C-alpha cells in the first residue's frame, strides 16, 4: 500500500536514524523498527500515536499528515498549489529528480501552504515535505513561503510554520540561495506589521532553511530529538579540528544553549499552538 512507503529512506540524509527499518510481524501486519529503542512497532499502533514510538522517538511525518493532525477539521484551505520548480540552470537530471520526488511524495513541491484554524484560531500555515528532496529549498519553495507571509499580512494573520529540510537545493545554485534573503525579508515585513510568527523545527532542519526563516520566528519550538543546525557535524569537525560534544545539534542541545524557546512533543502541539495563538489575539483563558 502506498501509505506504507512514507517512512522509507530515500537518500543518505534520511537514513541517519530517523526512519527505522521496515519489517513484518508473524501475523503479517507491517511494522517499523524504532531506531531509538530498536523495538518493532505495528504500524497501526504507530499511526494511532501520531508516528511517535512509546520511547518518545518521533518518526518523520508527511506535510499533509501533520496538517490533518493539527488543523481544525475542514478548516485548511491550500494556497499556491500550482507553483513548482522549473530547471532554470538546465541542471542535468533535475527535471527527472523533481518528477520522481513528486511521485514519491504526492506533492508538487517541498512545502504545502494554506490558511487554517488551530483550536478555533485563524492562521496562515506552512508545512515542509520530507519526501520531496528532503524539503530542500529552491525558488518555488521560497516563492510559496514568501507569498504566504504576504497573504498573512494582507489578512492580519499569524503564521505557523513546520520546517524540515536538508537546506538549499543545489540544482538551482545561486537562485536557491537567494531564497534565504527573499523569505527573510517577508518575515521581517510580517513582523513589522505587528504579527506573530511561530516556527516548529522538525527533523532535520538544516542548511539555508535554518539560516533563514526557520530561526527568525518570534517563538521557536522544536520536536524532541530533532536535528537542528547549519553545516553537518562531520564538516564542522573537519573544519575546526575539534570534536563536538555529545548530542550536538539535537533540539535538546539547541534549547540548552538558548537558540529555541521550547521542545513540544507532537501529541501536545495542537493545544500548545492554540494557546499561543489565543494569547496573540487576546482570547486566552484567564
Backbone torsions as a table, in degrees:
resi	resn	phi	psi	omega
1	UNK	NA	144.8	-174.0
2	UNK	-62.1	-35.6	-175.4
3	UNK	-66.4	-19.7	-178.9
4	UNK	-71.9	-18.0	-173.1
5	UNK	-87.7	-3.6	-170.5
6	UNK	-67.8	-21.1	178.0
7	UNK	-98.4	1.3	-175.9
8	UNK	-70.2	128.4	-179.4
9	UNK	-59.9	136.7	-179.9
10	UNK	-111.6	-22.9	-179.1
11	UNK	-152.1	178.9	-174.1
12	UNK	-61.8	-38.6	-179.6
13	UNK	-63.0	-41.9	-178.7
14	UNK	-67.8	-21.9	-178.5
15	UNK	-85.3	14.0	-174.9
16	UNK	-84.6	23.5	172.3
17	UNK	103.3	9.5	-177.4
18	UNK	-102.1	-17.9	-170.3
19	UNK	-98.9	-37.8	-177.3
20	UNK	83.1	156.7	-178.4
21	UNK	-87.0	153.9	179.9
22	UNK	-90.7	130.7	178.6
23	UNK	-139.8	174.9	175.3
24	UNK	-130.7	143.2	176.7
25	UNK	-78.3	170.9	177.9
26	UNK	-60.6	-29.3	-179.7
27	UNK	-82.2	-3.1	177.9
28	UNK	91.4	-1.8	179.6
29	UNK	-75.1	134.3	178.1
30	UNK	-63.0	143.5	-179.7
31	UNK	-135.6	163.2	170.7
32	UNK	-120.7	147.4	173.3
33	UNK	-95.6	121.0	-179.0
34	UNK	-69.9	126.5	179.7
35	UNK	-72.6	-6.8	179.6
36	UNK	-96.4	-56.6	-178.3
37	UNK	-98.0	-10.0	175.8
38	UNK	67.4	17.8	176.4
39	UNK	-89.1	152.3	177.2
40	UNK	-89.2	128.0	-174.1
41	UNK	-118.1	124.3	174.4
42	UNK	-58.6	136.6	-178.2
43	UNK	-59.6	-33.2	180.0
44	UNK	-62.4	-39.5	179.2
45	UNK	-71.1	-39.3	179.9
46	UNK	-63.9	-43.5	177.4
47	UNK	-62.1	-42.9	-178.2
48	UNK	-64.1	-25.1	-178.5
49	UNK	-101.7	21.9	176.2
50	UNK	66.9	31.8	-179.4
51	UNK	61.5	37.5	175.4
52	UNK	-123.1	127.0	178.4
53	UNK	-71.9	159.5	177.5
54	UNK	-60.4	-24.6	178.7
55	UNK	-79.8	-7.9	179.2
56	UNK	102.3	-5.7	178.9
57	UNK	-65.4	128.9	179.2
58	UNK	-97.5	110.4	173.1
59	UNK	-71.8	156.2	177.0
60	UNK	-65.9	148.0	-175.0
61	UNK	-127.1	136.7	177.1
62	UNK	-66.4	155.0	-175.2
63	UNK	-58.0	-46.7	-176.2
64	UNK	-74.3	-27.6	173.3
65	UNK	-65.3	-40.9	179.1
66	UNK	-65.8	-43.4	178.8
67	UNK	-61.0	-44.1	-179.8
68	UNK	-63.4	-35.7	-179.7
69	UNK	-71.7	-34.6	-171.8
70	UNK	-92.6	-40.2	-169.5
71	UNK	-83.3	148.5	174.2
72	UNK	-58.7	142.2	-174.2
73	UNK	-55.4	127.7	176.5
74	UNK	76.5	4.3	-174.3
75	UNK	-90.8	-19.1	-175.1
76	UNK	-77.0	128.7	176.1
77	UNK	-124.8	114.7	-174.7
78	UNK	-71.8	145.4	177.2
79	UNK	-125.7	145.6	171.3
80	UNK	62.4	32.8	-177.0
81	UNK	-65.9	-25.1	-175.4
82	UNK	-80.5	-11.8	-178.0
83	UNK	-76.1	125.1	179.3
84	UNK	-146.9	164.6	-174.9
85	UNK	-65.7	141.5	168.6
86	UNK	-104.4	-167.8	175.8
87	UNK	-125.7	71.7	-171.1
88	UNK	-64.1	-23.9	-178.5
89	UNK	-102.5	5.3	-175.2
90	UNK	52.3	42.7	-179.3
91	UNK	-67.1	127.5	-176.6
92	UNK	-57.9	126.9	175.6
93	UNK	80.7	-3.1	-176.8
94	UNK	-65.7	-43.4	-179.8
95	UNK	-58.3	-45.7	-179.1
96	UNK	-65.2	-39.5	179.8
97	UNK	-65.4	-40.7	178.9
98	UNK	-65.6	-40.1	178.5
99	UNK	-66.1	-38.3	176.1
100	UNK	-63.4	-41.0	178.6
101	UNK	-64.6	-37.8	178.1
102	UNK	-65.2	-41.2	179.1
103	UNK	-67.1	-39.9	-177.5
104	UNK	-71.4	-37.8	-173.7
105	UNK	-95.3	-23.2	-173.8
106	UNK	77.2	9.0	-178.9
107	UNK	-115.4	153.2	176.6
108	UNK	-80.2	-23.1	179.4
109	UNK	-149.9	178.6	-171.9
110	UNK	-85.7	11.2	174.6
111	UNK	-146.8	142.8	174.9
112	UNK	-112.5	127.0	-176.4
113	UNK	-120.5	151.9	176.2
114	UNK	-179.7	-175.4	174.4
115	UNK	-112.3	145.0	-174.4
116	UNK	-158.1	-179.9	170.0
117	UNK	-124.4	139.3	174.1
118	UNK	-123.5	113.5	-176.9
119	UNK	60.7	32.3	179.4
120	UNK	86.1	0.2	-176.8
121	UNK	-104.9	126.3	-179.2
122	UNK	-70.4	143.0	176.0
123	UNK	-158.1	163.3	165.0
124	UNK	-93.9	143.8	-170.6
125	UNK	-138.8	137.2	167.7
126	UNK	-131.8	146.1	177.3
127	UNK	-136.2	124.2	-179.9
128	UNK	-81.7	149.7	-171.6
129	UNK	-106.4	111.9	-176.9
130	UNK	-67.5	-23.9	-177.6
131	UNK	-83.5	-6.4	176.3
132	UNK	-100.3	91.8	179.0
133	UNK	48.5	43.0	179.8
134	UNK	50.2	44.1	175.1
135	UNK	61.0	24.7	-177.2
136	UNK	-64.1	146.8	-174.7
137	UNK	-99.0	112.1	171.2
138	UNK	-113.1	-165.5	-176.8
139	UNK	-61.1	-39.4	-177.7
140	UNK	-68.1	-41.6	178.0
141	UNK	-62.5	-46.6	178.8
142	UNK	-61.5	-39.9	179.6
143	UNK	-65.5	-44.1	-179.0
144	UNK	-64.0	-44.1	-179.3
145	UNK	-68.1	-40.6	177.1
146	UNK	-60.7	-46.4	179.2
147	UNK	-62.9	-35.0	179.5
148	UNK	-64.9	-42.7	177.5
149	UNK	-64.5	-37.0	177.1
150	UNK	-66.4	-39.2	175.2
151	UNK	-61.6	-44.2	-179.7
152	UNK	-62.8	-36.7	176.2
153	UNK	-66.1	-41.7	-177.2
154	UNK	-62.2	-39.5	-175.5
155	UNK	-105.6	11.7	175.7
156	UNK	56.4	53.1	-177.0
157	UNK	-114.4	146.1	167.5
158	UNK	-71.9	159.0	177.2
159	UNK	-114.9	133.5	171.8
160	UNK	-117.4	124.3	-177.5
161	UNK	-127.9	134.6	176.7
162	UNK	-109.3	118.0	-175.8
163	UNK	-102.2	140.9	167.5
164	UNK	-154.9	117.9	-172.9
165	UNK	-163.5	144.3	171.2
166	UNK	-87.6	-2.1	176.6
167	UNK	118.7	-157.7	-178.7
168	UNK	-68.8	152.4	-177.2
169	UNK	-88.9	110.4	-171.1
170	UNK	-63.7	-25.9	-177.8
171	UNK	-67.3	-13.5	178.4
172	UNK	-109.0	3.5	172.5
173	UNK	53.2	-132.8	-176.6
174	UNK	-61.4	-31.3	178.7
175	UNK	-61.0	-34.9	176.4
176	UNK	-69.2	-44.7	-179.8
177	UNK	-63.3	-31.3	178.5
178	UNK	-62.3	-23.4	-179.1
179	UNK	-66.9	-22.4	176.1
180	UNK	-62.0	-47.5	179.2
181	UNK	-69.4	-39.3	-177.2
182	UNK	-63.7	-48.8	179.4
183	UNK	-68.3	-36.9	179.2
184	UNK	-63.0	-39.0	177.8
185	UNK	-64.7	-38.8	178.6
186	UNK	-65.9	-41.5	177.2
187	UNK	-61.2	-41.7	-179.3
188	UNK	-64.5	-42.9	179.3
189	UNK	-64.0	-39.6	177.7
190	UNK	-63.1	-43.4	178.4
191	UNK	-64.9	-43.1	-179.9
192	UNK	-62.9	-23.6	177.5
193	UNK	-81.1	2.0	178.0
194	UNK	79.7	25.3	-175.7
195	UNK	-107.6	154.3	-173.9
196	UNK	-89.9	139.9	172.7
197	UNK	-129.3	123.5	177.7
198	UNK	-116.2	125.4	175.9
199	UNK	-109.3	139.6	174.6
200	UNK	-120.3	113.4	-176.7
201	UNK	-87.7	125.1	177.9
202	UNK	-118.3	173.2	-172.0
203	UNK	-83.1	128.2	-14.4
204	UNK	-96.4	151.0	170.4
205	UNK	-116.9	106.0	-170.4
206	UNK	-141.8	174.8	172.6
207	UNK	62.1	-142.8	-174.8
208	UNK	-63.5	-24.3	176.5
209	UNK	-70.5	-43.0	174.5
210	UNK	-61.5	-39.1	-176.5
211	UNK	-78.9	3.9	177.7
212	UNK	-134.5	-114.5	-166.7
213	UNK	-67.2	-22.7	-178.7
214	UNK	-64.4	-34.9	-175.4
215	UNK	-106.8	15.7	-177.8
216	UNK	-108.2	8.4	-177.0
217	UNK	-75.5	160.0	173.8
218	UNK	-67.5	-38.4	177.5
219	UNK	-128.8	125.2	-178.3
220	UNK	-115.6	116.1	178.0
221	UNK	-109.8	167.8	176.1
222	UNK	-150.9	156.5	173.4
223	UNK	-83.7	154.3	179.5
224	UNK	-59.0	137.2	173.4
225	UNK	73.6	5.1	-178.2
226	UNK	-68.8	143.8	172.3
227	UNK	-81.1	124.7	179.9
228	UNK	-131.5	120.8	-180.0
229	UNK	-179.3	-177.1	177.0
230	UNK	-105.0	-83.6	175.8
231	UNK	-81.3	159.9	179.4
232	UNK	-72.4	158.1	-177.7
233	UNK	-57.1	-44.5	-177.8
234	UNK	-63.2	-40.8	179.3
235	UNK	-63.3	-43.3	-179.4
236	UNK	-63.8	-44.1	-179.1
237	UNK	-65.1	-38.7	178.8
238	UNK	-68.4	-31.6	-178.6
239	UNK	-78.3	-44.1	-175.9
240	UNK	-88.1	-15.4	-177.3
241	UNK	62.0	29.2	179.3
242	UNK	-130.8	145.1	175.6
243	UNK	-77.0	138.9	-179.9
244	UNK	-89.8	152.9	-177.1
245	UNK	-67.5	159.7	178.3
246	UNK	-60.3	135.8	178.3
247	UNK	78.6	8.3	179.4
248	UNK	-55.1	135.5	178.2
249	UNK	72.8	12.2	167.9
250	UNK	-84.2	158.9	179.5
251	UNK	-61.2	-32.4	178.7
252	UNK	-66.0	-41.6	178.2
253	UNK	-65.8	-42.9	-179.1
254	UNK	-65.8	-38.2	176.3
255	UNK	-64.0	-45.3	-178.8
256	UNK	-59.2	-30.3	-177.3
257	UNK	-99.5	12.9	167.0
258	UNK	83.1	16.9	-176.8
259	UNK	-93.8	-15.6	174.7
260	UNK	-131.4	167.6	-173.8
261	UNK	-95.7	-31.1	-177.9
262	UNK	-166.5	154.6	170.8
263	UNK	-106.3	124.6	-175.2
264	UNK	-124.1	114.0	176.5
265	UNK	-58.6	152.2	-173.3
266	UNK	-57.5	-38.7	-178.3
267	UNK	-67.6	-16.6	-179.4
268	UNK	-102.9	-2.8	-169.7
269	UNK	-68.0	-40.0	-176.6
270	UNK	-61.8	-47.4	179.7
271	UNK	-66.6	-40.2	-178.8
272	UNK	-61.7	-46.6	-180.0
273	UNK	-67.3	-41.1	178.8
274	UNK	-60.7	-39.8	178.6
275	UNK	-65.3	-41.7	178.1
276	UNK	-64.9	-42.4	179.0
277	UNK	-65.3	-36.4	178.4
278	UNK	-64.2	-42.4	178.0
279	UNK	-63.5	-37.3	-178.4
280	UNK	-66.3	-40.2	-178.1
281	UNK	-94.9	9.0	172.3
282	UNK	80.7	16.9	-178.5
283	UNK	-114.4	24.5	178.1
284	UNK	-68.5	147.0	178.8
285	UNK	-66.7	137.5	-179.8
286	UNK	-81.6	NA	NA
